[in-house]
Amino acid sequence: MGLLSWLFPSPADRIAKAKRLLEGEHWADARLEVLDIHDPKAHKIVEQAEAELVRVNLDAARSWADADDEYRVLVHMELAESFHKGGLENDFRAVRRHIRELRASRSAEEKRKREEQNARLLAVDPLGLSGGGSLLLPPLPEGLDEEDAVEMAARLDLLLENYPEDLRETVGDLGPDFAQAVLDHDDGKSHLALQSLLALPQDSALVAWETARAAYALGDPAAAARTLRRFPDLAPGHRHIGQHHTAVFLAQLLAESGDVPAALRVLRDARSQEPDVGGFLFAQLLAVTNELQEAETVVRGLLQKNGRHLPFYSLLARIRILGGFRVEAMSALEKAMSLTCGTPGRCGYMPPDPTLVRQLATLYLEDGIETERAMELAEQARGLVQQPGWEDLYLDALAARALESNDAPRLAEQVWAALGSGDPRQSRVEKYLPRSA
């Protein structure tokens, strides 16, 4: 198929393409390809595609129900209903019954756990009525009735259970202001949390941790870094706290504050003790400092452990581009594209990453190769991006230039106008989208 035929296909071409998409189980793409064509063959394709879309969305709803994600259950049930034109009522009934049974079972389990938790909290006297106070929690603020105290204690227990065991044993000594600060931060009131935490003794590792979190939430990574630097001396050592690691968080804060060398030193020290800590951030920092060979080695290690995590491929491509290995970068991105599957309920459902799709399309268009593939990817990227930014405008301008569109000069000028003085992207735009072109 020539480029013009690809850009302006006939109804017969589109029906043929839709049939190929059906064979590849790309139901949504097949449906959209012929939705506006008034032809019995097209209508049959739409009917088949919509029936399959009902099934895959019901499968997805069932899977998300198993994963206890009510929002996605609702989304996929609504999608299934929107495509349903009749004939699959039994499928709907089976999925709804499965969801009801799961909800009933979880409701009973949650009630049992809540009763057990309340009994446990009352057993350690969260109100301090016996004079001993809780063995697990800091003292609660005064003036609470029994019901509010039990609820607050339950919330605190859930929030503090992420602390390392030896540090959690110290929270009872931190007082009611610490308890209130933790709850305030969880409620999005980080300014109140920070005020309370700064008034507490600063020789506690947990106070340092919570102070850093509150300062960062308020948009001050430098202040957060200054506080968190004290953590390893107080703890002692950096620690895992829930899904976080204090060394990785400190490195992130330092990098965001502009001190990339210090961030790298923190991560190198942490990784000498725990080699897997902060790999993604470590590779990003190595790339920023032009230590590209080591950066690629780190990313390859990440891919060996989780080869289906698409951001790893995007980072690997950026590292290779920085090193001048553009074809190898394209290869990494195409590998990532081969792993994606945008059909819920099929092949592990991994929708395409808009950043990755845009990145690959841009590379092809910048180098003037694989034009037809680049146009397909550019169109796909437009459908995936929710809020277009400069990279999307740049991609549109490259595509218009490749097609010799009348809009090409106007789009190129918009790209240039969006660049501020001294913008590091200027050299890239001058090379691939010069104003004189």
C-alpha positions in Angstrom: 0.0 0.0 0.0 1.4 3.4 -1.0 1.5 6.3 1.4 -1.4 8.1 -0.3 -3.5 4.9 -0.2 -2.6 4.6 3.5 -3.7 8.1 4.2 -6.9 8.0 2.1 -8.1 4.4 2.0 -11.2 3.4 0.1 -14.1 1.7 1.9 -13.0 -1.7 0.5 -9.4 -1.0 1.9 -10.9 -0.2 5.3 -13.1 -3.2 5.4 -10.1 -5.4 4.5 -8.1 -3.8 7.2 -10.9 -4.2 9.7 -11.0 -8.0 8.9 -7.3 -8.2 9.6 -7.8 -6.4 12.9 -10.5 -8.9 13.8 -8.2 -11.8 13.0 -5.6 -10.2 15.4 -8.3 -9.7 18.0 -8.0 -5.9 17.9 -11.8 -5.5 18.4 -12.0 -1.8 19.2 -9.7 -0.8 16.3 -11.7 -3.1 13.9 -15.0 -1.5 15.0 -13.7 2.1 14.6 -12.2 1.4 11.2 -15.6 0.7 9.6 -18.1 2.3 12.0 -19.1 5.0 9.5 -19.2 2.8 6.4 -22.7 1.8 5.1 -22.1 -1.6 3.8 -23.4 -5.0 5.0 -19.8 -6.3 5.4 -18.9 -3.3 7.6 -22.1 -3.8 9.7 -21.2 -7.4 10.3 -17.7 -6.5 11.4 -19.1 -3.9 13.8 -21.6 -6.4 15.2 -18.8 -9.0 15.7 -16.4 -6.5 17.2 -19.0 -5.1 19.6 -19.9 -8.6 20.8 -16.3 -9.3 21.5 -15.9 -6.0 23.3 -18.7 -6.9 25.5 -17.0 -10.2 26.4 -13.6 -8.7 27.0 -15.0 -5.9 29.2 -17.0 -8.5 31.2 -13.8 -10.5 31.6 -12.0 -7.4 32.7 -14.8 -6.5 35.2 -14.6 -9.9 36.7 -10.7 -9.7 36.9 -10.9 -6.2 38.6 -13.6 -7.5 41.0 -11.1 -10.3 42.0 -8.5 -7.5 42.5 -11.0 -5.6 44.6 -10.9 -2.5 42.4 -14.5 -1.2 42.4 -13.8 1.8 40.1 -12.4 -0.3 37.3 -15.3 -2.8 37.8 -17.7 0.0 37.2 -15.8 1.3 34.2 -15.7 -2.1 32.4 -19.3 -2.9 33.2 -20.4 0.4 31.7 -18.3 -0.3 28.7 -19.8 -3.7 28.3 -23.3 -2.3 28.5 -22.5 0.4 26.0 -21.4 -2.2 23.4 -24.2 -4.7 24.1 -26.8 -5.0 21.4 -28.5 -8.1 22.9 -27.8 -11.8 23.1 -25.3 -11.9 25.9 -27.7 -11.4 28.9 -26.5 -14.7 30.5 -22.9 -13.5 30.4 -23.9 -10.3 32.2 -25.9 -12.2 34.8 -22.9 -14.6 35.5 -20.5 -11.7 36.0 -22.9 -9.7 38.2 -23.5 -12.8 40.4 -19.7 -13.2 40.7 -19.3 -9.6 41.8 -22.2 -9.8 44.3 -20.7 -12.9 45.9 -17.3 -11.3 46.2 -18.7 -8.1 47.7 -20.7 -10.1 50.3 -17.7 -12.2 51.2 -15.5 -9.2 51.6 -18.1 -7.3 53.6 -18.2 -10.2 56.1 -14.4 -10.4 56.2 -14.0 -6.6 56.7 -16.6 -6.7 59.5 -14.7 -9.5 61.2 -11.4 -7.7 60.9 -12.9 -4.5 62.2 -14.3 -6.1 65.2 -11.0 -7.9 65.9 -9.1 -4.6 65.5 -11.4 -2.7 67.8 -11.1 -5.4 70.4 -7.3 -5.3 70.2 -7.2 -1.5 70.4 -9.5 -1.5 73.4 -7.4 -4.2 75.0 -4.4 -1.9 75.0 -6.7 0.9 76.4 -6.4 3.6 73.7 -8.2 6.1 76.0 -5.6 5.6 78.7 -8.4 4.9 81.2 -6.2 2.4 83.0 -3.3 4.9 83.2 -1.0 2.7 81.2 -1.8 4.0 77.7 -1.4 2.1 74.4 1.6 -0.1 73.9 1.6 0.6 70.2 0.3 4.1 69.7 1.3 7.6 70.9 -1.1 9.2 73.3 -4.2 10.5 71.6 -5.4 14.1 71.7 -7.5 14.9 74.8 -11.2 15.6 74.7 -12.2 12.6 72.5 -15.2 10.5 73.3 -14.7 6.7 73.3 -16.0 6.2 69.8 -13.8 8.9 68.2 -10.8 7.6 70.2 -11.2 4.0 68.9 -11.6 5.3 65.3 -8.5 7.5 65.6 -6.5 4.7 67.2 -7.5 2.4 64.4 -6.5 5.0 61.7 -3.1 5.5 63.4 -2.5 1.9 63.8 -2.9 1.4 60.0 -0.7 4.4 59.2 2.1 3.5 61.6 2.2 -0.2 60.8 4.5 0.6 57.9 7.3 1.7 60.3 10.1 -0.7 61.0 9.4 -2.7 64.1 12.2 -1.2 66.2 11.1 2.4 65.3 7.5 1.7 65.8 8.2 0.8 69.4 9.2 4.4 70.0 6.0 6.1 68.8 4.4 5.8 72.2 6.9 8.4 73.5 6.2 11.0 70.9 3.0 12.4 72.4 -0.4 13.4 71.0 1.0 16.1 68.8 2.9 13.5 66.7 -0.3 11.4 66.4 -2.3 14.4 65.2 0.5 15.4 62.8 0.5 12.0 61.2 -3.3 12.1 60.8 -3.2 15.7 59.5 -0.7 14.7 56.8 -2.8 11.8 55.8 -5.8 14.1 55.5 -3.9 16.5 53.2 -3.3 19.1 55.9 0.5 19.0 55.6 0.9 22.7 56.8 -0.7 21.7 60.1 1.4 18.5 60.3 4.6 20.5 59.7 3.8 23.0 62.4 3.2 20.2 65.0 6.3 18.3 63.9 8.7 21.3 64.1 7.6 21.8 67.7 8.6 18.3 68.7 12.1 17.2 69.8 14.2 16.7 66.7 16.2 13.7 68.0 13.6 11.2 66.7 14.1 9.4 63.4 10.3 9.2 62.9 9.9 12.9 63.5 12.6 13.5 60.8 10.8 11.2 58.4 7.4 12.7 58.9 8.8 16.3 58.8 10.5 15.5 55.5 7.3 14.1 54.0 5.3 17.2 55.1 7.9 19.6 53.8 8.0 17.9 50.4 4.2 17.8 50.2 4.3 21.6 50.7 6.7 22.0 47.7 10.0 22.4 49.5 12.3 19.5 48.6 15.4 21.3 49.8 14.0 21.7 53.4 12.8 18.1 53.2 16.3 16.9 52.2 17.9 18.8 55.1 15.6 17.1 57.6 15.9 13.6 56.1 19.7 13.8 56.0 19.5 13.3 59.8 17.5 10.1 59.5 20.3 7.6 59.2 22.1 9.0 62.2 18.9 8.8 64.3 17.5 5.4 63.1 20.4 4.3 62.7 20.8 3.7 59.0 18.4 4.1 56.1 15.3 2.0 56.2 12.3 0.6 54.2 9.2 2.4 55.4 6.2 0.8 53.7 6.7 1.0 50.0 9.4 3.7 50.4 13.0 3.7 51.2 14.5 6.6 53.1 17.7 6.7 51.0 15.8 6.7 47.7 13.5 9.5 49.0 16.5 11.5 50.1 18.2 11.0 46.7 15.0 12.2 45.0 14.8 15.3 47.3 18.5 16.2 46.6 18.0 15.7 42.8 14.9 17.9 42.8 16.8 20.5 44.8 19.5 20.5 42.1 22.2 18.6 43.9 22.5 15.5 41.6 26.1 14.6 42.7 24.9 14.3 46.3 21.9 12.3 45.2 24.2 9.9 43.4 26.4 9.5 46.5 23.4 8.7 48.7 22.2 6.0 46.3 25.7 4.5 45.8 26.1 4.2 49.5 22.7 2.6 49.9 23.2 0.2 47.0 26.5 -0.9 48.5 24.4 -2.4 51.3 21.2 -3.2 49.3 22.1 -3.6 45.6 18.5 -3.5 44.4 17.6 -0.2 46.1 16.5 2.7 43.9 17.6 1.2 40.6 15.3 3.3 38.3 16.2 6.6 40.0 19.9 5.6 40.1 19.9 5.0 36.3 18.2 8.3 35.7 20.8 10.2 37.7 23.6 8.4 35.9 22.1 9.4 32.6 21.9 13.0 33.7 25.6 13.0 34.7 26.5 11.3 31.3 27.6 8.1 32.9 25.8 6.3 30.2 27.5 2.9 30.2 26.8 2.3 33.8 23.3 3.7 33.4 22.5 1.1 30.6 24.0 -1.7 32.8 21.6 -0.7 35.6 18.6 -0.6 33.3 19.5 -3.9 31.8 19.5 -5.4 35.3 16.1 -3.9 36.0 14.8 -5.4 32.7 16.1 -8.9 33.7 14.0 -8.8 36.8 10.9 -7.1 35.3 11.0 -7.2 31.5 7.4 -6.1 31.2 7.8 -2.7 32.9 7.5 -0.3 30.0 9.2 2.8 31.7 12.4 0.8 31.9 12.5 0.5 28.0 11.7 4.2 27.7 14.6 5.1 30.0 16.9 2.7 28.1 16.0 4.4 24.9 16.8 7.8 26.3 20.2 6.6 27.5 21.0 5.2 24.1 19.9 8.4 22.4 22.2 10.4 24.7 25.0 8.1 23.6 24.2 8.5 19.9 22.9 5.0 19.5 19.5 6.0 17.9 18.9 2.7 16.0 19.5 0.8 19.2 17.1 3.1 21.0 14.4 2.4 18.4 15.0 -1.3 18.8 14.4 -1.0 22.6 11.2 0.9 22.0 9.9 -1.6 19.4 10.6 -4.4 21.9 8.5 -2.6 24.4 5.7 -2.1 21.9 5.7 -5.8 21.2 4.9 -6.4 24.9 1.8 -4.2 25.0 -1.7 -5.4 24.6 -4.6 -2.9 24.7 -7.4 -5.5 24.9 -8.7 -5.9 28.5 -9.0 -9.5 29.6 -6.5 -10.7 27.0 -2.7 -11.4 27.0 -2.1 -9.9 30.4 -3.7 -6.5 29.4 -0.9 -4.0 29.2 -2.1 -0.9 27.4 0.4 1.1 25.3 2.4 3.8 27.1 1.7 7.2 25.4 5.2 8.4 26.3 6.8 5.3 24.7 4.6 5.5 21.5 5.4 9.2 21.1 9.1 8.6 21.7 9.3 6.0 19.0 7.3 8.0 16.4 9.4 11.0 17.1 12.7 9.1 16.6 11.5 7.7 13.2 10.3 11.1 12.0 13.5 12.9 13.2 15.6 10.4 11.2 13.3 10.3 8.2 12.8 6.6 8.3 9.9 4.1 8.6 7.5 6.9 7.6 4.4 4.8 7.4 5.1 3.2 10.8 5.9 6.6 12.2 2.5 7.9 11.0 0.7 5.0 12.6 2.4 5.6 15.9 1.8 9.4 15.8 -1.9 8.8 15.3 -1.9 6.2 18.1 -0.1 8.7 20.4 -2.7 11.4 19.7 -5.4 9.0 20.9 -3.6 8.1 24.1 -2.5 11.6 25.3 -5.1 13.2 27.6 -3.4 16.6 27.8 -1.1 17.4 24.9 2.2 19.1 25.7 5.2 20.4 23.9 6.4 16.9 22.9 3.0 16.3 21.2 3.2 19.6 19.3 6.7 18.7 18.2 5.6 15.3 17.0 2.7 16.9 15.0 5.1 19.3 13.4 7.5 16.5 12.4 4.6 14.5 10.9 3.4 17.5 8.9 6.9 18.1 7.5 7.2 14.4 6.5 3.8 14.7 4.7 4.7 18.0 3.2 1.5 19.4 4.6 0.6 23.1 4.2 0.4 23.2 8.0 4.0 22.3 8.4 5.5 25.9 8.6 2.8 27.0 11.0 3.3 24.0 13.3 7.1 24.4 13.2 6.7 28.1 14.2 4.5 27.1 17.1 7.1 24.6 18.3 9.8 27.4 18.2 7.4 29.9 20.0 6.9 27.4 22.8 10.7 27.3 23.6 11.9 29.8 26.2 15.2 31.6 26.0 18.1 29.2 26.7 15.8 26.2 26.5 18.0 23.1 26.1 15.7 21.7 23.5 16.6 24.4 21.0 19.6 22.5 19.6 17.4 19.5 19.0 14.7 21.5 17.2 17.3 23.4 15.1 18.7 20.0 14.0 15.4 18.2 13.2 12.9 21.0 12.6 14.9 24.1 11.5 13.0 27.3 10.8 14.5 27.5 7.3 13.0 24.1 6.4 
